[in-house]
C-alpha cells in the first residue's frame, strides 16, 4: 500500500495570521510578513505530525491510494478519515495499461474513523496478477481552517509553537507535548484484532 497527496494543503487554508497572533509575533511593530514563510513551515510540520498521529486529514485535499490487492474482496478501508468522496478507481495491468472503473461498481461507506470503499455488487473490481489499483479520494474535515475541530486546531498551534520555540536547539522538541497528546487522544483510531475487524 502506498498513500500520497495529490494536492497539498493550500496556502490560503493555513491560519498564518492567527498563528502569528498566538505567538504574539511582531507585537508593537509593523508586520512586514518577514516571518510568514517560517510560520507557514511550522504550521505545515505540525499539521503533518498531528495527521500522522491520529490518521485524520484536517484540511480537505485529494489523496492517491495505490494497492496490489484489496484487503477484502468486497471492501477496502481507507488509511485516512474523514473521506468525503471517491474521485476515481483505476485498475492497471502489469504493463501499466489503465482501466477506469465505472463509479456505479463501488460506493463510499462513511465512518468517523474507518471509512471504506465498498462494492455495489458482490465484489470490487478484480486486480490482474502483477497489476495495481489506484483510488483517488478526498479526505479532510473541510477546505478552510474554520472547518477543523477546535481541539485539533489548538493541538496544531501548540505543536507549531513548540517547533518555533525550540528552533535553535539541536534535537529539541522531538517528543509530542502532553498537552497536544491530551487534545488529540479522542481522535486516535484504535485498531483491534490486528485490523481484521476494521
C-alpha positions as CSV (number, residue, x, y, z in Angstrom):
1,X,0.0,0.0,0.0
2,X,1.2,3.5,-0.9
3,X,-0.6,6.7,0.1
4,X,0.4,10.0,-1.4
5,X,-1.0,13.5,-1.5
6,X,-2.4,14.5,-4.9
7,X,-2.9,18.1,-3.8
8,X,-1.1,19.8,-0.9
9,X,-2.7,21.9,1.8
10,X,-3.5,25.2,0.0
11,X,-1.5,28.1,1.5
12,X,-4.7,30.1,1.8
13,X,-6.2,27.5,4.1
14,X,-3.3,27.8,6.7
15,X,-4.1,30.2,9.6
16,X,-0.8,32.1,9.3
17,X,-2.1,35.4,10.8
18,X,-3.9,33.6,13.6
19,X,-0.8,31.6,14.5
20,X,1.3,34.7,14.5
21,X,-1.2,36.2,17.0
22,X,-0.9,33.1,19.0
23,X,2.9,33.5,19.2
24,X,2.5,37.3,19.7
25,X,4.9,37.9,16.9
26,X,5.5,41.5,16.0
27,X,3.5,42.9,18.8
28,X,4.0,46.6,18.8
29,X,5.7,46.5,15.4
30,X,4.6,46.8,11.8
31,X,4.0,43.4,10.2
32,X,6.1,43.2,7.1
33,X,5.4,39.5,6.5
34,X,9.1,38.6,7.0
35,X,8.1,35.7,9.4
36,X,5.3,34.3,7.2
37,X,7.3,31.6,5.4
38,X,8.8,30.4,8.7
39,X,5.4,30.4,10.4
40,X,3.9,28.5,7.5
41,X,6.6,25.8,7.7
42,X,5.9,25.3,11.4
43,X,2.2,25.0,10.7
44,X,2.7,22.5,7.9
45,X,5.0,20.4,10.0
46,X,2.7,20.4,13.0
47,X,-0.3,19.6,10.7
48,X,1.5,16.7,9.2
49,X,2.6,15.4,12.6
50,X,-1.0,15.6,14.1
51,X,-2.5,14.0,11.0
52,X,0.0,11.2,11.1
53,X,-0.7,10.5,14.8
54,X,-4.5,10.4,14.5
55,X,-5.0,9.1,11.0
56,X,-7.2,12.0,10.0
57,X,-6.8,14.7,7.3
58,X,-7.5,18.1,8.9
59,X,-7.7,20.2,5.7
60,X,-9.6,18.6,2.8
61,X,-7.5,17.6,-0.2
62,X,-7.1,14.8,-2.7
63,X,-5.0,11.6,-2.0
64,X,-3.9,8.7,-4.1
65,X,-4.1,5.2,-2.6
66,X,-2.2,2.5,-4.6
67,X,-2.7,-1.2,-3.8
68,X,-1.6,-4.5,-5.3
69,X,-4.7,-6.2,-3.8
70,X,-7.9,-5.4,-1.9
71,X,-7.9,-6.1,1.8
72,X,-11.3,-7.9,1.4
73,X,-12.9,-8.9,-1.9
74,X,-15.9,-6.6,-1.3
75,X,-14.4,-3.6,0.6
76,X,-11.2,-1.7,1.4
77,X,-10.7,0.6,4.4
78,X,-9.1,4.0,3.7
79,X,-6.0,4.8,5.7
80,X,-7.3,8.3,6.4
81,X,-10.6,9.8,7.6
82,X,-13.0,11.5,7.1
83,X,-13.4,10.7,3.4
84,X,-16.0,12.9,1.6
85,X,-15.7,11.5,-1.9
86,X,-14.1,8.8,-4.1
87,X,-12.9,10.6,-7.2
88,X,-11.8,7.6,-9.3
89,X,-10.8,3.9,-9.2
90,X,-8.3,2.8,-11.9
91,X,-7.0,-0.7,-12.3
92,X,-3.7,-1.1,-14.1
93,X,-2.4,-4.4,-15.5
94,X,1.3,-5.5,-15.2
95,X,2.2,-3.3,-18.2
96,X,0.6,-0.2,-16.6
97,X,-2.3,-0.1,-19.0
98,X,-5.2,1.8,-17.2
99,X,-8.8,0.7,-16.9
100,X,-11.0,3.4,-15.3
101,X,-13.7,1.6,-13.3
102,X,-17.4,2.7,-13.7
103,X,-18.4,4.5,-10.5
104,X,-21.6,2.5,-10.2
105,X,-19.5,-0.5,-9.3
106,X,-18.5,0.9,-5.9
107,X,-19.7,3.3,-3.2
108,X,-18.2,5.2,-0.2
109,X,-19.1,4.0,3.2
110,X,-18.6,6.9,5.5
111,X,-17.2,6.5,9.0
112,X,-15.5,8.8,11.5
113,X,-12.5,6.5,11.9
114,X,-12.5,3.8,9.2
115,X,-14.3,4.8,6.0
116,X,-14.4,2.2,3.2
117,X,-14.8,1.8,-0.4
118,X,-17.4,-0.9,-0.8
119,X,-18.5,-2.9,-3.8
120,X,-22.0,-2.1,-5.1
121,X,-22.4,-5.7,-6.1
122,X,-20.7,-8.8,-4.7
123,X,-17.0,-7.8,-5.4
124,X,-14.8,-4.9,-6.0
125,X,-13.1,-4.8,-9.5
126,X,-10.5,-7.5,-9.9
127,X,-6.8,-6.7,-10.0
128,X,-4.7,-8.6,-12.5
129,X,-1.7,-10.5,-11.3
130,X,1.2,-8.1,-11.2
131,X,-1.2,-5.2,-11.5
132,X,-2.4,-2.4,-9.2
133,X,-5.4,-0.4,-8.3
134,X,-5.3,3.4,-7.8
135,X,-8.0,5.1,-5.8
136,X,-8.2,8.9,-5.8
137,X,-10.2,10.2,-2.8
138,X,-10.9,13.4,-1.0
139,X,-10.3,13.4,2.8
140,X,-10.5,16.1,5.4
141,X,-12.8,18.0,7.7
142,X,-13.3,20.8,5.2
143,X,-11.4,23.2,2.9
144,X,-11.0,26.0,5.4
145,X,-9.3,26.2,8.8
146,X,-12.6,27.0,10.4
147,X,-13.8,23.5,9.4
148,X,-11.1,21.9,11.6
149,X,-12.4,20.8,15.0
150,X,-11.3,23.3,17.7
151,X,-9.3,20.8,19.8
152,X,-7.3,19.6,16.8
153,X,-6.7,23.2,15.7
154,X,-5.4,24.0,19.1
155,X,-3.2,20.9,19.1
156,X,-1.6,22.1,15.8
157,X,-1.0,25.6,17.3
158,X,0.6,24.1,20.4
159,X,2.9,21.8,18.4
160,X,3.8,24.5,15.9
161,X,4.6,26.9,18.8
162,X,6.9,24.2,20.3
163,X,8.7,24.0,16.9
164,X,9.1,27.7,16.9
165,X,10.4,27.9,20.5
166,X,12.9,25.2,20.1
167,X,14.1,26.1,16.5
168,X,17.7,26.8,17.7
169,X,18.0,23.8,20.0
170,X,19.6,20.7,18.4
171,X,17.4,17.6,19.0
172,X,14.8,19.6,21.0
173,X,11.1,19.2,20.6
174,X,11.1,15.6,19.4
175,X,8.5,14.2,21.8
176,X,5.0,15.4,21.3
177,X,4.0,17.5,24.3
178,X,1.5,16.2,26.9
179,X,-1.0,19.0,26.1
180,X,-1.0,18.1,22.4
181,X,-1.5,14.4,23.2
182,X,-4.4,15.2,25.5
183,X,-6.1,17.2,22.8
184,X,-5.7,14.6,20.1
185,X,-6.4,11.4,22.2
186,X,-10.1,11.2,21.4
187,X,-9.4,11.4,17.7
188,X,-7.0,8.5,17.5
189,X,-8.1,5.3,15.7
190,X,-8.0,2.3,17.9
191,X,-7.3,-0.9,16.0
192,X,-8.2,-4.3,17.5
193,X,-7.7,-7.8,16.3
194,X,-4.8,-6.8,14.0
195,X,-7.1,-4.7,11.9
196,X,-9.2,-7.7,11.0
197,X,-12.4,-6.1,12.1
198,X,-11.6,-2.6,10.8
